[in-house]
Amino acid sequence: MVYILAIESSCDDTSAAVLRDGLLLSNVTASQAVHEQYGGVVPELASRAHEQNIVPVVDAALKRAGVEKEQLTAIAFTRGPGLMGSLLVGVNFAKGLALALGIPLVEVNHLQGHVLAHFIKEQGDETAPPFPFLCLLVSGGNSQIIKVKAYNDMEIMGQTIDDAAGEAIDKCSKVMGLGYPGGPIIDCLARQGNPDAYQFAKPNIPGYDYSFSGLKTSFLYSLRDWLKDDPDFIEHHKEDLAASLERTVVDILMKKLRMAVKDTGITHVAVAGGVSANNGLRNAFRDHAQRYGWTIYIPKFSYTTDNAAMIGIAGYFKYQDHEFCDINAPAFARIG
């Protein structure tokens, strides 16, 4: 049997998971509330919190899985992209433990981990998408349309040229004084508002690429004008503002995705990343499945945010192909 310990520390969540022959046995995540007062992730505070969390999180994952560290076959870890200080904690811990146990290391690209989260197996074993499929990857830092030909063959068809979808939502939420992270707050308010109440600018970018900076600017300038006339405008209209913002983001995302489906003829379509937890986006996927005959794949909420289970399943695929990592391989903050 192949036992893989997976470690994820790319941003502000410290996570560890244990898999046996690709079956998830445990998935433990420690989140960092320290960033809320700053309205965003503070890299130095994140790396310090990872240092405090990594040992108890790994220990808890092993105990919940009922696995001793001596039983481990390999260690999978997020090598990048992400915050360098945060990555270094997980990378160096993985290297040290692998060296001590005399077992191989498997590096995982964080973004590919999100895509492969659809292949995480539990006792109930959900259905995974067949290759090839299209995946809309949306998070705080990335918005991409990916053609997934195999677990190790992914073609980025389009991506954001500036802000990502989640980043735009977080910034708009911050300006409204709603708190951080903005995604869940906007999502909750949007369920109570009218998505047609306000109109915001939509980009006209050729091809499959995305842009959300114009939407963000349009939102901020509109809000400034409304506040001149009514200082309490946000408090009185926050539900409608959230619903209209969410609708605009979802419309932008789905327009390019429809284009990709039409051009490739691939109708198996998945969504991944933190923004895939958004209710409006999930409903749009279900609507498109009925309207256009797509077969859709929506991850469990626990697999939308950063987690080690997705790193573990990606690592398991690579382990089967003996794609091991050199002990001297450094972390990388960006792609390319």
C-alpha positions in Angstrom: 0.0 0.0 0.0 1.1 3.5 -0.8 0.7 6.0 2.1 1.3 9.6 1.2 1.5 12.6 3.6 0.7 15.8 1.8 1.6 19.3 3.0 0.1 22.6 1.8 1.4 26.0 3.0 1.2 28.3 0.0 -0.7 31.2 1.7 -2.4 31.5 5.1 -3.7 28.0 5.7 -1.5 25.2 7.1 -2.9 21.9 5.9 -1.8 18.2 6.0 -3.5 15.1 4.6 -2.9 11.4 4.5 -3.9 9.2 1.6 -3.7 5.4 1.2 -3.6 4.3 -2.5 -5.3 7.5 -3.4 -8.1 7.2 -0.8 -8.3 10.2 1.6 -7.8 9.2 5.2 -7.5 12.6 6.8 -7.4 16.3 5.9 -6.5 18.8 8.6 -6.3 22.5 8.1 -5.4 25.4 10.5 -6.6 28.8 9.3 -5.1 32.1 10.4 -7.6 34.7 11.8 -4.7 37.1 12.5 -5.1 38.7 9.0 -8.7 39.8 9.4 -7.8 43.1 11.1 -5.5 44.0 8.2 -8.0 43.4 5.4 -5.6 40.9 3.7 -2.9 38.4 4.2 0.3 39.8 5.8 3.2 37.6 4.5 5.4 37.8 7.6 2.5 37.0 10.0 1.5 34.1 7.7 4.9 32.5 7.7 5.2 32.8 11.5 1.8 31.2 12.0 2.8 28.3 9.6 5.9 27.7 11.9 3.6 27.4 14.9 1.0 25.2 13.1 3.0 22.8 10.9 3.9 20.2 13.6 0.5 19.9 15.3 -1.3 19.9 12.0 0.8 17.1 10.6 0.6 15.2 13.9 -3.2 15.5 13.9 -3.4 14.3 10.3 -1.4 11.2 11.0 -3.4 10.4 14.1 -6.8 10.9 12.4 -5.6 8.6 9.6 -4.4 6.0 12.1 -1.0 6.0 10.4 2.5 6.0 11.9 5.1 8.2 10.2 7.2 5.1 9.7 4.4 3.7 7.4 4.7 6.7 5.0 5.7 5.9 1.4 6.3 9.4 0.2 5.7 13.1 1.1 3.9 15.4 -1.3 4.3 19.1 -0.8 3.3 22.4 -2.4 6.4 23.8 -4.0 4.7 26.9 -5.5 3.3 29.3 -6.5 2.5 31.2 -3.3 3.9 33.4 -0.7 7.6 32.6 -0.4 7.8 32.8 3.4 4.8 30.5 3.8 6.0 28.0 1.1 9.4 27.7 2.8 7.9 26.5 6.0 6.1 23.6 4.3 8.9 22.8 1.8 11.6 22.6 4.5 9.4 20.6 6.8 8.7 18.1 4.0 12.3 17.9 3.1 13.4 17.3 6.7 10.8 14.6 7.4 11.5 12.8 4.1 15.2 12.9 4.8 14.7 11.5 8.3 12.4 8.7 7.1 14.4 7.9 3.9 11.4 8.3 1.6 11.0 10.2 -1.7 9.6 13.7 -2.1 6.9 14.7 -4.6 6.5 18.3 -5.6 3.1 19.7 -6.5 2.1 22.8 -8.3 -0.5 24.5 -6.2 -2.8 25.5 -9.1 -2.7 22.0 -10.6 -3.6 20.7 -7.2 -6.8 22.8 -7.3 -7.7 21.3 -10.7 -7.0 17.7 -9.5 -9.1 18.2 -6.4 -11.9 16.6 -8.4 -10.1 13.3 -8.2 -9.9 13.1 -4.4 -11.4 9.8 -3.4 -13.4 9.3 -0.2 -15.3 6.2 1.0 -18.3 7.4 -1.1 -16.1 8.0 -4.1 -17.5 10.8 -6.2 -17.3 10.7 -9.9 -14.2 12.3 -11.4 -14.3 14.1 -14.8 -12.9 12.1 -17.8 -9.9 13.4 -19.8 -10.0 15.8 -21.6 -12.1 18.3 -19.6 -12.2 22.0 -19.2 -11.7 23.6 -15.8 -12.5 27.1 -14.7 -9.9 27.8 -11.9 -11.0 30.9 -9.9 -9.4 32.1 -6.7 -8.1 35.2 -5.0 -5.0 35.2 -7.2 -5.9 33.3 -10.3 -8.6 33.2 -13.0 -7.9 30.7 -15.7 -9.6 28.4 -18.2 -7.6 25.2 -18.5 -7.9 22.3 -20.9 -7.0 19.3 -18.8 -5.7 16.5 -21.1 -4.2 14.4 -18.4 -3.1 14.9 -14.8 0.3 16.1 -16.0 -0.8 17.7 -19.2 -2.7 21.0 -18.7 -3.0 23.8 -21.2 -3.9 27.3 -20.0 -6.3 28.6 -22.7 -6.9 31.9 -21.0 -6.1 33.8 -17.8 -6.5 37.1 -16.1 -4.3 39.9 -17.5 -4.6 41.9 -14.2 -6.8 41.3 -11.2 -8.3 37.9 -10.5 -12.0 37.4 -9.8 -11.5 36.7 -6.1 -9.1 39.6 -5.8 -11.7 42.0 -7.3 -14.4 40.8 -4.9 -12.1 41.1 -1.9 -11.1 44.7 -2.8 -14.7 45.8 -3.4 -15.7 44.2 0.0 -12.9 46.0 1.7 -13.9 49.4 0.3 -17.5 48.8 1.4 -16.1 48.1 4.9 -17.5 44.6 5.0 -14.4 42.9 6.2 -11.9 40.2 5.1 -12.1 37.7 3.4 -14.6 39.4 1.2 -15.7 36.5 -0.9 -17.9 34.7 1.8 -19.3 38.0 3.0 -20.4 39.1 -0.5 -21.8 35.7 -1.2 -23.9 35.8 1.9 -25.3 39.3 1.2 -25.9 38.5 -2.4 -28.4 35.8 -1.6 -30.6 38.6 -0.1 -30.2 41.2 -2.8 -31.3 42.0 -6.3 -28.6 41.2 -8.9 -30.2 43.5 -11.4 -30.2 46.6 -9.1 -26.9 48.1 -10.5 -24.9 47.8 -13.6 -21.1 47.8 -13.6 -18.5 47.8 -16.4 -17.7 44.5 -18.2 -14.4 44.1 -20.0 -14.1 43.6 -23.8 -10.9 41.4 -23.9 -10.2 39.3 -27.0 -9.8 35.5 -26.7 -10.2 33.6 -23.5 -8.3 36.0 -21.3 -10.0 37.8 -18.3 -9.7 41.2 -16.9 -11.3 42.4 -13.6 -9.6 45.7 -13.0 -12.2 47.7 -15.0 -15.0 46.1 -13.0 -13.2 47.1 -9.7 -12.7 50.6 -10.9 -16.3 51.0 -12.1 -17.5 49.7 -8.8 -15.3 52.1 -6.8 -16.2 55.2 -8.8 -19.9 54.4 -8.8 -19.8 53.9 -5.0 -18.0 57.2 -4.5 -20.7 59.1 -6.4 -23.5 57.3 -4.5 -21.9 58.1 -1.2 -21.8 61.8 -2.0 -25.6 61.9 -2.2 -26.2 59.4 0.7 -23.4 58.8 3.3 -25.3 55.7 4.5 -25.7 54.3 1.0 -23.7 51.2 1.6 -25.6 50.3 4.8 -29.0 50.8 3.0 -28.0 48.9 -0.2 -25.3 46.5 0.6 -27.3 43.4 -0.3 -28.2 44.8 -3.8 -24.6 46.0 -4.3 -23.2 42.5 -3.4 -25.7 40.8 -5.6 -25.0 43.0 -8.6 -21.2 42.7 -8.1 -21.5 38.9 -7.8 -23.7 38.7 -10.9 -21.2 40.8 -12.9 -18.2 38.7 -11.9 -20.1 35.4 -12.7 -21.2 36.8 -16.1 -17.7 37.7 -17.0 -16.4 34.2 -16.0 -19.1 32.3 -17.8 -19.0 34.2 -21.0 -15.4 33.2 -21.7 -16.0 29.6 -20.5 -19.0 29.2 -22.9 -16.7 30.4 -25.7 -14.1 27.8 -24.7 -16.7 25.0 -24.6 -18.0 25.9 -28.0 -14.6 26.2 -29.6 -13.2 22.9 -28.2 -16.4 20.9 -28.3 -15.5 19.6 -24.7 -18.7 19.6 -22.6 -17.2 18.0 -19.4 -16.6 21.2 -17.4 -15.3 21.6 -13.9 -14.8 24.5 -11.6 -12.1 24.8 -8.9 -10.4 27.2 -6.5 -11.7 29.3 -3.6 -14.3 31.3 -5.7 -15.9 27.9 -6.7 -17.5 28.0 -3.3 -19.5 31.0 -4.4 -23.3 30.3 -4.6 -23.9 32.4 -7.7 -21.1 30.7 -9.6 -22.3 27.3 -8.6 -25.9 28.1 -9.7 -24.5 29.4 -13.0 -22.8 26.1 -13.6 -26.0 24.2 -12.9 -27.9 26.5 -15.2 -25.4 26.0 -18.0 -25.6 22.3 -17.5 -29.3 22.3 -18.2 -29.2 25.0 -20.9 -26.2 23.7 -22.9 -26.0 20.1 -22.0 -22.7 20.3 -20.1 -21.7 17.6 -17.7 -20.4 19.7 -14.7 -18.1 18.9 -11.8 -18.4 21.1 -8.7 -16.1 20.3 -5.7 -17.1 19.9 -2.1 -16.8 23.1 -0.1 -13.9 21.6 1.9 -11.9 21.2 -1.3 -12.5 24.7 -2.7 -10.0 26.5 -0.4 -6.4 25.6 0.0 -6.1 22.1 1.4 -3.6 19.3 1.5 -6.0 16.7 0.2 -5.7 18.2 -3.3 -1.9 18.2 -3.0 -2.0 14.6 -1.9 -4.0 13.3 -4.9 -1.8 15.2 -7.3 1.2 13.7 -5.5 -0.3 10.2 -5.7 -0.6 10.5 -9.5 3.0 11.7 -9.7 4.2 9.0 -7.4 2.7 6.3 -9.6 4.8 7.6 -12.5 7.9 7.9 -10.2 8.1 11.6 -10.6 10.1 12.4 -7.6 11.7 15.7 -6.4 15.3 16.4 -5.7 16.0 17.3 -2.1 17.6 20.6 -3.2 14.6 21.8 -5.2 13.7 25.4 -4.1 10.2 26.8 -3.5 9.0 29.2 -6.2 6.6 32.2 -5.6 5.6 32.7 -9.2 5.2 30.6 -12.4 7.8 31.4 -15.1 
